[in-house]
């Protein structure tokens, strides 16, 4: 089962909606989790830090809520929206994430030098 794969542990704020709903693990779940991690790196704040009770996060995520991304650039927001899409089949692949991050890096490098 999925809980066997994850050993029933993990931080709910990083868990993809399908895992929270008992569906099987796929690489798309890792893309979702990486999206949450990227949010925290881009925004310099805790994902779901505005949620009063930690135990509410799984229900919020299952219902489509994501961290408040208004503080992010359009490029960052666009990347994250593709990474943390509610349906795993709508998420971008790891390869696409790498391509987009590389383009972001190249653009920043060219602007700063």
N, C-alpha and C positions, 0 to 999 in steps of 0.2 A: 504494500500500500504506500501511498504518498507519505504518510507519517513515518513509515519505516525508513523510507529514503532520507527524510529530513531528521529522523530520530525524534520527531515531535518537538524539536527545539528550534529556536530562531526568534529574531526580534520581529514582532508583527508589523512594525512600520516598514520593514524591508521586504515583507512577503507579498508575492504577487496575489492578486485577487483569486485566481483559480486555485492556488494552494490553500488559501484561507477557506475556500469553499469545498475543499476535499478532493479536488481534481488532481490528476497525475502531474508530476514534475516534468518540465521541459526546459530547454535552454532559454526559451522566451521568459521564463520566470527569473532567470539570472539577469536578463536584459532589463526587466522591470526593476529588480533590486539595484542594479548599477545605476539606473535612472534616479532612484531615490538618493543614492550616494552622490551622484553628480549634482543633484539639487543642493545638497548640503555643502558641497565644495563651491559651487557657483554662488550661492546665496549667503554663505557664511552663517547659516542658521540651521537649527534643528528641524528636520521634516516633522510636521505635525506638532511642533512645539506649542502651538496655540490650543491644542486639545487638552482639556482639563484632566481627563482621566485616561490613562494609558490603555486600559481595557476597552475603550471605545474605538480605538484605531481599526481593528479588524472589520468591524461593521461599516465604518466610514469608507474604508478602502473597497470593500465588497460592493458598496453602493456608488462607487465611482469618484469619491472625493480624493483629491490630490493636494499636496502642499501648495500654499499660496505662492504663485510664481510671478506676481506682478513686479517684483524687484529685479527680474532677470531681463537680459537682452532678448530681442526677438529670435535671434539665432539659438540662444540657449533654451529658450522656452519651446521653440519648435522641435529641437532635438529631444527634450524631455517628454514632450507630448507624444512623440513617436515611440519613445522607450517605455512609457508607463501607460500605454493604451489599455483600456479595460479588457478587451478581448486579446488573448495572446496571439491570435492569427493576424491581428492588425499591428503588432509591434515590429519594429525594424530588427534586422539581424545584427549579430555581433560585428560582422564585416562592415555593414552599413554604418554602425556606430563609429568604428575605427576610421572610416572614410570621412565622416562628418567632422570628427574631432581633429583629424589631420588637416582638413581644410580650415577649421577654426584656428589652429595653431599657425598654419602658413600665413593666413591673413593677418593675424596679430604680429607675427614675426616681421612681415613686410611693412606693416604700419609703424613699427617701433624702430626700424633700422633704415 
